[in-house]
């Protein structure tokens, strides 16, 4: 986008203020989005009429239990976490128990061959055969800990089944955190905390020195665990005591993780943004500039930098044709996280906010060791001022948290074959599925955009069909009913009870 002149910028700014002033007034009177309203009822209708059985059968029973594919854990979190957060806000303990029952099924597949205290999920396919895929385990336990925390901190008494689930979850969490926080991990954290962007001097495939979602999920789990442990006596959960030695190790591990996180968060003042003079936040800014999947962050042309064409020799299906070599591409120095992966911030910051006092009390931390309480609002400001395109009728969101909108994962092989990459605005639907709309409590503009999308996904007029087909394909009229339902199931909960 070309920079706006001062006159155009002022006109745009006041137009946005007028639009969202109207939208916020209307939202205050809109009963569709309150707990118990029409949208929450739609979520439970989707869950009861297909989504729950689909997740149970496809992800847990078939993918995890039968095939030994631990990515079933990964996608279970992706699909359900926004709903779990809504159930917490709306105090739907019966629904949380339904999710807990599915999680318990996954616990049955934990491998105990090393020892009963070293349980883990083992992948039985491909290059990870016989190994733990930490990302899948940590992401799933991020969800499981959230469900257990929501039950443990509920204002109503718990039944025996709920208490048993909380006990199992806490034990499994502690086992994993103790293993993930061993000496080798602590040494790596210490090295990463001391690293600076300029220490990364060449193109990297490894995430060494980067702050990744694995570390963010561990912080999330610790926060949820703290809330559970603090609720233990009140709810009479009967949790097994954590030994002083293990408690000390957990405390040290969490302290290092939080130091790593705080070190990699950058907060800047953005006086000329569309929100005015506010703080904006970024994560790992500059550290990802030479990471292999981020090298084309500044290449924002619609034509991809590579393509795969049929092989002439007939020995392979496709060969890669490079159309824009890397030496012709400017490498942005501010590249950090991408917009899709950054959705993890929604649940991590929520967990820290809800359990902030418990984290300090349970793990004996000082206020200065935690991220500032204003951090979620700063990230929400970035979403509005930097990533959103400023269009209220046809909102789009850039691919990178820095505001860059270039290609992502050019030539990436995620196990299902090489990809030409994700084009500009290719992650824009993460705004809907990623739970970002819950940040409307920090920036009401975000809620107005969410409600705009709700109307777009339910519009019968067809005026925006081409726009939705291009940028929000999984929510468009052309999507299959099954795909559209699961994506609505991820999106709608973030509109409710905020």
LUMDRENVO-375188 format. One line per field, with one value per residue (C-alpha): residue in three letters; x, y, z. Coordinates in Angstrom, 3 decimals. Layout:
// LUMDRENVO-375188
r c(ala_...)
east c(X_...)
north c(Y_...)
up c(Z_...)
***
This chain:
// LUMDRENVO-375188
r c(unk_unk_unk_unk_unk_unk_unk_unk_unk_unk_unk_unk_unk_unk_unk_unk_unk_unk_unk_unk_unk_unk_unk_unk_unk_unk_unk_unk_unk_unk_unk_unk_unk_unk_unk_unk_unk_unk_unk_unk_unk_unk_unk_unk_unk_unk_unk_unk_unk_unk_unk_unk_unk_unk_unk_unk_unk_unk_unk_unk_unk_unk_unk_unk_unk_unk_unk_unk_unk_unk_unk_unk_unk_unk_unk_unk_unk_unk_unk_unk_unk_unk_unk_unk_unk_unk_unk_unk_unk_unk_unk_unk_unk_unk_unk_unk_unk_unk_unk_unk_unk_unk_unk_unk_unk_unk_unk_unk_unk_unk_unk_unk_unk_unk_unk_unk_unk_unk_unk_unk_unk_unk_unk_unk_unk_unk_unk_unk_unk_unk_unk_unk_unk_unk_unk_unk_unk_unk_unk_unk_unk_unk_unk_unk_unk_unk_unk_unk_unk_unk_unk_unk_unk_unk_unk_unk_unk_unk_unk_unk_unk_unk_unk_unk_unk_unk_unk_unk_unk_unk_unk_unk_unk_unk_unk_unk_unk_unk_unk_unk_unk_unk_unk_unk_unk_unk_unk_unk_unk_unk_unk_unk_unk_unk_unk_unk_unk_unk_unk_unk_unk_unk_unk_unk_unk_unk_unk_unk_unk_unk_unk_unk_unk_unk_unk_unk_unk_unk_unk_unk_unk_unk_unk_unk_unk_unk_unk_unk_unk_unk_unk_unk_unk_unk_unk_unk_unk_unk_unk_unk_unk_unk_unk_unk_unk_unk_unk_unk_unk_unk_unk_unk_unk_unk_unk_unk_unk_unk_unk_unk_unk_unk_unk_unk_unk_unk_unk_unk_unk_unk_unk_unk_unk_unk_unk_unk_unk_unk_unk_unk_unk_unk_unk_unk_unk_unk_unk_unk_unk_unk_unk_unk_unk_unk_unk_unk_unk_unk_unk_unk_unk_unk_unk_unk_unk_unk_unk_unk_unk_unk_unk_unk_unk_unk_unk_unk_unk_unk_unk_unk_unk_unk_unk_unk_unk_unk_unk_unk_unk_unk_unk_unk_unk_unk_unk_unk_unk_unk_unk_unk_unk_unk_unk_unk_unk_unk_unk_unk_unk_unk_unk_unk_unk_unk_unk_unk_unk_unk_unk_unk_unk_unk_unk_unk_unk_unk_unk_unk_unk_unk_unk_unk_unk_unk_unk_unk_unk_unk_unk_unk_unk_unk_unk_unk_unk_unk_unk_unk_unk_unk_unk_unk_unk_unk_unk_unk_unk_unk_unk_unk_unk_unk_unk_unk_unk_unk_unk_unk_unk_unk_unk_unk_unk_unk_unk_unk_unk_unk_unk_unk_unk_unk_unk_unk_unk_unk_unk_unk_unk_unk_unk_unk_unk_unk_unk_unk_unk_unk_unk_unk_unk_unk_unk_unk_unk_unk_unk_unk_unk_unk_unk_unk_unk_unk_unk_unk_unk_unk_unk_unk_unk_unk_unk_unk_unk_unk_unk_unk_unk_unk_unk_unk_unk_unk_unk_unk_unk_unk_unk_unk_unk_unk_unk_unk_unk_unk_unk_unk_unk_unk_unk_unk_unk_unk_unk_unk_unk_unk)
east c(0.000_1.231_1.648_-1.286_-0.932_-1.654_-5.110_-6.007_-4.631_-6.779_-9.848_-9.189_-8.584_-11.824_-13.783_-12.567_-13.428_-16.935_-17.431_-16.298_-18.078_-21.272_-20.322_-19.486_-22.817_-24.614_-22.613_-23.602_-27.206_-26.580_-27.648_-26.315_-22.841_-23.534_-23.233_-26.471_-27.083_-27.532_-23.836_-22.988_-25.931_-24.512_-21.185_-22.820_-25.010_-21.894_-20.247_-23.236_-24.107_-20.735_-17.595_-17.257_-17.654_-15.350_-12.566_-13.044_-12.982_-10.546_-7.989_-8.065_-9.220_-7.926_-4.955_-3.531_-4.601_-4.647_-1.985_0.308_0.311_0.841_-0.192_-3.701_-2.812_-1.633_-4.817_-7.060_-5.748_-6.073_-9.737_-10.932_-9.015_-11.203_-14.281_-12.694_-11.985_-15.594_-16.862_-14.738_-16.100_-19.676_-19.204_-20.204_-18.646_-20.599_-19.083_-15.585_-16.071_-16.983_-13.648_-11.891_-13.303_-11.733_-8.421_-8.512_-8.713_-5.435_-3.812_-4.291_-1.750_1.100_4.122_5.443_8.255_11.005_9.323_5.968_7.382_8.728_5.479_5.344_3.552_5.690_5.271_5.262_5.500_8.025_11.241_9.993_9.283_10.003_10.454_8.532_7.412_7.648_5.554_2.573_2.888_3.381_0.548_-1.881_-0.914_-1.471_-5.093_-5.381_-4.003_-6.517_-9.434_-8.150_-7.652_-11.151_-12.630_-10.403_-11.179_-14.903_-17.213_-19.296_-18.373_-16.576_-17.643_-15.259_-14.761_-13.724_-11.317_-9.782_-9.182_-7.493_-5.256_-4.234_-3.547_-1.419_0.663_1.253_2.078_4.615_6.322_6.684_7.835_10.498_11.829_11.613_13.364_16.428_20.010_20.404_17.270_18.330_21.749_20.075_17.751_20.706_22.440_19.310_18.705_22.186_21.842_21.219_19.869_23.336_24.528_22.534_24.763_23.601_20.465_19.120_16.871_17.206_15.233_18.265_18.504_14.874_11.963_9.440_5.927_7.392_8.674_5.462_3.313_5.446_4.880_1.155_1.163_3.026_0.495_-2.464_-0.712_-0.188_-3.908_-4.755_-2.286_-3.620_-7.180_-6.181_-7.152_-10.391_-11.660_-10.146_-8.640_-6.376_-3.340_-0.119_2.415_5.327_8.633_10.734_13.454_11.021_9.317_12.693_13.463_10.066_10.493_13.906_12.673_9.699_11.923_14.229_11.348_9.834_13.201_13.615_10.132_10.529_13.933_12.447_9.426_9.973_7.619_7.759_5.768_3.853_2.849_1.733_-0.347_-4.076_-4.569_-2.529_0.262_0.167_2.558_2.899_4.570_6.491_8.022_11.541_11.880_14.901_15.815_13.865_15.239_17.516_15.217_14.641_10.846_10.955_13.476_10.845_9.077_9.717_8.713_5.031_4.333_1.291_3.427_5.271_9.101_9.178_6.876_6.787_6.520_6.188_9.554_10.773_12.701_9.671_11.665_10.020_6.619_7.774_10.886_11.370_11.680_13.164_11.653_13.001_16.346_17.150_20.003_17.399_15.282_15.722_16.075_14.077_15.969_12.844_11.345_9.962_6.907_4.319_0.621_-0.577_1.843_1.374_-2.166_-0.511_-0.119_-3.897_-3.958_-0.570_-1.295_-4.781_-3.317_-0.767_-3.401_-5.867_-3.239_-0.821_-1.183_-1.066_2.142_3.813_2.488_3.041_6.438_7.718_8.258_8.467_6.256_9.279_9.907_6.580_5.721_4.124_0.366_0.024_1.569_-1.679_-2.968_0.314_-0.015_-3.644_-2.484_-0.009_-2.781_-4.824_-2.102_0.352_-1.127_-4.693_-5.034_-7.374_-10.304_-13.533_-15.525_-12.910_-10.435_-7.152_-4.131_-0.445_1.544_4.101_3.783_6.248_3.700_5.599_3.295_5.675_5.668_5.994_7.491_8.631_9.718_8.783_8.211_5.928_5.804_3.185_5.377_7.016_4.971_5.359_4.637_1.953_1.226_0.591_-2.479_-2.358_-2.658_-5.377_-7.977_-5.921_-7.699_-10.895_-9.663_-6.878_-9.007_-7.661_-11.171_-11.011_-8.509_-11.464_-11.351_-8.101_-9.077_-12.822_-12.004_-11.032_-14.486_-16.132_-14.040_-15.025_-18.706_-18.208_-16.806_-19.655_-22.047_-19.895_-19.860_-23.641_-24.533_-27.057_-26.609_-23.395_-21.964_-18.651_-18.416_-15.300_-13.534_-14.329_-13.407_-10.025_-8.931_-11.246_-11.817_-12.608_-15.431_-16.798_-19.839_-17.562_-16.162_-17.488_-20.011_-17.588_-14.727_-16.926_-18.410_-15.056_-13.788_-16.929_-16.470_-13.019_-14.163_-17.529_-16.407_-14.082_-17.119_-18.941_-18.846_-16.089)
north c(0.000_3.508_5.829_8.141_11.892_13.774_14.808_11.299_9.865_12.186_11.372_7.642_8.010_9.897_7.563_4.624_6.386_7.103_3.556_1.875_4.346_3.306_-0.361_-0.338_1.298_-1.294_-4.124_-3.014_-3.579_-6.836_-9.831_-12.311_-12.236_-12.557_-15.833_-17.693_-15.759_-16.947_-17.246_-19.382_-21.603_-21.936_-23.105_-25.841_-26.858_-27.342_-29.300_-31.542_-32.255_-33.222_-31.497_-33.464_-36.824_-35.724_-34.797_-37.952_-40.269_-38.580_-37.055_-39.212_-42.686_-42.959_-40.618_-40.894_-44.246_-46.373_-44.737_-43.414_-39.987_-37.433_-34.558_-35.539_-33.851_-30.728_-30.265_-31.117_-28.005_-25.887_-26.766_-26.657_-24.053_-21.080_-23.061_-24.012_-20.341_-19.465_-22.268_-20.834_-17.308_-18.561_-21.032_-24.131_-26.747_-29.579_-28.707_-28.526_-32.033_-33.231_-31.935_-33.457_-36.866_-36.646_-35.532_-38.529_-40.784_-39.284_-39.903_-43.638_-43.494_-42.158_-44.429_-45.759_-47.939_-45.824_-45.466_-44.533_-41.066_-40.570_-40.914_-39.250_-39.440_-41.273_-40.713_-43.930_-42.546_-40.973_-39.229_-38.781_-42.480_-43.601_-40.037_-37.445_-34.508_-31.865_-29.279_-31.644_-32.648_-29.133_-27.703_-30.416_-30.012_-26.275_-27.101_-29.841_-27.544_-24.856_-27.287_-28.573_-25.007_-23.970_-26.874_-26.375_-22.666_-23.072_-21.541_-24.729_-27.987_-30.657_-34.257_-37.211_-37.516_-33.877_-34.178_-37.325_-35.542_-32.622_-34.974_-36.928_-33.734_-32.193_-35.350_-35.611_-31.905_-32.050_-35.105_-33.367_-30.022_-31.662_-33.487_-30.444_-28.344_-30.563_-29.265_-29.446_-27.359_-24.826_-24.418_-23.785_-21.203_-19.402_-19.263_-18.004_-15.275_-13.898_-14.042_-10.978_-10.778_-10.073_-13.420_-15.076_-14.574_-17.108_-18.779_-21.207_-24.246_-24.891_-22.853_-22.652_-19.160_-18.399_-17.943_-20.486_-21.621_-24.492_-22.052_-20.019_-23.112_-24.132_-20.722_-21.179_-24.587_-23.246_-20.433_-22.819_-25.229_-22.436_-21.658_-25.310_-25.694_-22.568_-23.934_-27.331_-26.802_-24.940_-27.599_-30.540_-31.936_-34.427_-33.596_-35.500_-33.295_-32.018_-32.667_-29.651_-30.662_-30.868_-27.639_-25.889_-27.193_-26.116_-22.666_-22.242_-23.479_-21.114_-18.197_-18.877_-19.249_-15.949_-14.204_-15.526_-14.309_-10.858_-10.487_-11.221_-8.918_-5.454_-2.575_0.620_3.825_4.292_7.977_7.977_4.801_4.697_4.415_7.476_7.569_4.024_1.217_-1.641_-4.993_-7.475_-10.872_-11.979_-8.970_-9.389_-12.885_-14.608_-12.538_-15.397_-18.273_-20.331_-20.005_-16.203_-15.156_-13.799_-11.698_-8.531_-9.982_-9.017_-9.550_-11.649_-13.927_-16.482_-16.533_-20.223_-22.691_-26.428_-27.621_-31.162_-32.880_-33.387_-36.572_-38.431_-39.627_-37.223_-35.568_-31.982_-29.862_-26.492_-23.497_-20.432_-17.238_-14.803_-15.901_-14.920_-12.662_-10.462_-10.166_-7.609_-9.295_-7.374_-6.816_-6.621_-10.028_-11.897_-14.134_-14.667_-13.869_-17.478_-18.810_-15.691_-16.841_-18.750_-15.383_-15.206_-18.198_-17.593_-14.004_-14.968_-17.709_-15.314_-12.645_-14.997_-16.733_-13.867_-13.858_-17.654_-17.744_-15.398_-17.208_-20.807_-20.352_-17.540_-15.031_-11.250_-8.962_-7.777_-11.334_-11.425_-9.616_-6.201_-6.263_-3.856_-6.340_-7.851_-4.377_-3.572_-6.689_-5.811_-2.341_-3.904_-5.976_-2.838_-0.319_-2.510_-5.779_-4.812_-3.046_-0.411_-1.380_-1.743_-3.306_-5.786_-6.298_-8.070_-8.869_-9.017_-12.235_-11.029_-9.405_-6.727_-5.633_-7.231_-8.923_-11.004_-14.697_-17.303_-20.811_-20.670_-24.192_-25.588_-29.320_-29.952_-33.697_-33.655_-32.341_-29.063_-25.879_-22.819_-20.802_-18.655_-15.476_-11.964_-11.928_-15.736_-15.991_-13.387_-15.942_-16.524_-13.460_-15.508_-18.979_-17.826_-16.279_-12.766_-11.317_-11.848_-8.970_-6.661_-6.122_-4.223_-2.594_-2.446_-2.036_-5.714_-6.749_-4.633_-6.356_-9.725_-8.879_-7.629_-11.050_-12.811_-10.948_-11.719_-15.459_-15.454_-13.070_-14.313_-11.395_-12.576_-9.056_-10.127_-13.666_-12.980_-11.325_-14.235_-16.844_-15.181_-14.450_-16.411_-19.512_-21.820_-19.484_-18.841_-20.276_-22.447_-24.331_-27.795_-27.988_-30.036_-27.562_-24.535_-25.959_-26.666_-23.189_-21.531_-23.622_-22.087_-18.541_-18.048_-18.713_-15.694_-13.443_-14.593_-13.178_-10.624)
up c(0.000_-0.788_2.199_2.750_2.555_5.774_4.528_3.445_6.651_8.750_6.672_7.050_10.781_11.457_9.158_11.208_14.449_13.183_11.909_15.102_17.318_15.607_15.669_19.374_20.226_18.138_19.715_23.202_22.164_20.257_22.324_19.762_21.252_24.975_26.862_26.217_23.004_19.456_18.619_21.639_20.745_17.234_18.675_20.735_17.809_15.667_18.497_19.145_15.513_14.124_15.396_18.639_16.897_14.082_16.504_18.556_15.561_13.183_15.542_18.684_17.704_14.135_13.912_17.440_18.867_15.693_13.526_16.231_14.572_17.344_15.075_16.098_19.412_17.607_15.607_18.549_20.292_17.151_16.729_20.336_22.368_21.430_22.424_25.756_26.460_25.662_27.909_30.714_30.196_30.085_32.976_30.954_33.220_31.595_28.222_29.692_31.038_27.534_26.271_29.291_28.387_24.912_26.412_28.748_25.674_24.471_27.856_27.250_24.411_26.557_26.241_29.572_28.250_29.859_33.267_34.739_35.509_31.970_30.035_26.625_23.310_20.734_17.005_14.971_11.441_9.067_10.094_13.684_14.132_17.692_18.957_20.912_18.756_21.453_19.618_19.476_23.136_24.490_22.401_23.503_27.159_26.753_25.987_28.629_31.323_30.318_30.682_34.024_35.275_34.186_36.145_39.201_39.452_38.813_41.397_41.599_43.373_41.344_40.963_41.236_37.476_37.192_40.127_38.623_35.321_37.094_39.094_35.978_34.061_36.793_37.156_33.397_33.163_36.010_34.502_31.148_32.558_34.721_31.669_29.385_32.016_32.541_32.595_28.836_28.317_30.947_29.331_25.969_27.526_29.094_25.722_23.978_26.557_25.901_22.082_19.923_16.354_14.971_16.367_13.575_10.554_7.977_6.635_9.218_9.137_12.854_15.388_17.689_19.253_18.323_20.725_19.433_20.203_22.248_24.859_24.750_25.327_28.305_29.885_29.233_30.926_33.950_34.337_34.174_36.559_39.084_39.058_39.646_42.503_44.180_43.926_45.317_48.960_48.219_45.814_47.751_44.553_46.309_44.165_44.763_46.532_44.456_46.215_47.292_44.809_41.898_42.937_42.927_39.429_38.120_39.649_38.049_34.671_34.648_35.693_32.747_30.288_31.420_31.205_27.665_26.727_28.283_26.618_23.195_23.494_22.047_22.851_20.836_20.752_17.473_17.401_13.752_13.668_13.099_16.870_17.631_20.211_21.636_22.526_20.037_20.719_18.607_19.380_18.415_16.144_13.883_15.027_12.222_9.338_8.172_9.090_5.953_5.908_6.382_3.741_1.347_4.006_2.006_-1.372_-1.618_-5.327_-6.243_-8.439_-6.362_-6.273_-7.180_-8.854_-9.341_-12.933_-14.354_-14.681_-18.236_-17.482_-16.162_-13.140_-10.720_-10.681_-10.305_-10.322_-8.677_-10.949_-9.269_-10.651_-8.050_-6.577_-3.016_-4.054_-5.761_-2.621_0.149_3.533_6.116_9.323_11.535_10.782_13.785_14.156_11.459_11.934_12.012_14.633_16.756_17.558_20.414_22.105_22.567_24.910_26.506_27.503_28.676_30.889_32.383_32.984_34.717_36.822_37.429_41.214_41.371_39.310_41.778_44.851_43.743_42.100_44.363_41.559_41.785_39.739_37.747_36.511_34.689_31.456_32.057_32.571_29.650_27.194_25.816_24.982_23.200_21.043_20.312_19.265_16.833_15.311_14.624_13.814_11.904_10.629_9.685_6.304_7.783_5.549_7.541_4.682_3.437_6.278_5.548_7.699_6.788_6.966_9.519_12.903_11.808_9.204_6.325_3.849_1.795_1.008_3.777_3.665_0.070_-0.912_2.493_2.967_5.904_5.298_2.569_-0.262_-1.170_-1.249_-3.445_-0.303_1.290_-0.718_0.623_2.907_2.800_6.583_6.904_7.984_11.140_12.490_12.567_13.482_15.807_18.531_18.002_18.298_22.081_22.166_21.664_25.431_24.825_21.521_20.702_17.010_16.957_18.190_15.502_12.848_14.291_14.112_10.551_9.636_11.382_9.119_6.066_6.796_7.160_4.340_1.796_-0.599_-2.249_-2.571_-1.043_-2.445_-4.509_-1.570_0.747_-1.880_-2.371_1.187_3.503_1.422_4.353_5.390_1.888_0.192_-1.928_1.064_1.853_4.660_6.796_6.338_6.857_10.042_11.686_10.777_12.111_15.234_15.685_14.907_16.624_20.251_20.162_19.613_22.750_26.259_25.709)
***
